[in-house]
Amino acid sequence: MPFITDRYHDQNRNRQPAAPAPTPAAVSTPDTPDALAERLRGRVLGQDPAIDAVVRAITLARAGATEPDRPPATVLLLGPTGVGKTELVRQVAAALRSGPDDLCRVDMNSLAQEHYAASFNGAPPGYAGSKEAFTVFDRSTVEGDPYTPGIVLFDEVEKAHPTVLRALLGVLDNGILRLANGQEKISFRNSYVFLTSNLGSKELARRRGSRWRSLLDRGHTRRAVVDKALQSFFDPEFLNRIDETVIFDELDRTTIEQVARLETDLLRTRLRRRGVDLHVTESAVLLLADQGFDPVYGARGLRRTLRTHLAAPVAAEIMRVRPTGTAPLRITATAASETIRATATDPES
């Protein structure tokens, strides 16, 4: 019988009592602001001002100081690639929800055409799929519950078509997305909304090539370059719905060394599960930082360097000494003339 499934859905919907509106993440996590900031600094290095801004937005929401008919926090994260914008949001999800991947992530570079605006609120009436109300948003990770906030990440927002961005105006303004079928809606009023963008990075990279410009670009002038890029790309009504705009710093040599130590620790942890005790000397860590330091590519360039210069020789040594089995094994990685050498030693020694 036509639309019989729709009738059943309507009946079930009418039988369910209306759920109370969730409070904006006031009791989502027992962490204090200082504890949350310290946890985020342990995973996102060299971005203390950005972390402080994100923690401030979360603290305002948890204290109930935000407007109840809007998302508790809408934060725009700006900066060059590889500085930790997406990673910061993932670590916020790890702190407030069940893990770093427990969030609704929308890759805006896949919405580069105008008609993809329908992926937010579903196909309009008369089109295929209009009654099913398909949407890119995962309701559970967007709405959360009274004890757990939702987290939504719009990654690389400048890659989307302007029409797609205009479809977000209502969400950022009143926290409600009404689907095209007119019968369902998704609430963002308990969800932290993060947007990432690389706007202004090309201009800052060009100015970095000039020594006198690089000195002027620090502080206020650097902020002015990014603000100009934002105003030339986004509509004023879109920027007016952003609660806070955070600019990430480029990674310097000291931060790259810290990231290199963090990445080697993560590699050591992964290998320990396979019975391999990896020891990386300080000279090897400094060599990785030297070869992987690139202000253009940030931490991603360092990860590629670690993969080819450290992980590859360590994996080759493991397969040479222990091609099968899980017998305990100790590997020592040392720097030797612009390369890293991995050597297996007796685990009992």
Secondary structure, DSSP 8 states (H G I E B T S, - for coil): -TTHHHHHHHHHHHHS-------SSTTS----HHHHHHHHHTTS-S-HHHHHHHHHHHHHHHTT-S-TTS-SEEEEEE--TTSSHHHHHHHHHHHHSSSTT-SEEEEGGG--SGGGGHHHH---TTSTTTTTT--SS-HHHHH-BTTB-EEEEEETGGGS-HHHHHTTHHHHHHSEEE-TTSS-EEE-TTEEEEEEE-TTHHHHHHHHTSHHHHHHTSTHHHHHHHHHHHHHHS-HHHHTT-SEEEE-----HHHHHHHHHHHHHHHHHHHHTTTEEEEE-HHHHHHHHHHH--TTTHHHHHHHHHIIIIIHHHHHHHHHH-SSS---EEEEEEEETTEEEEEEE-TT-
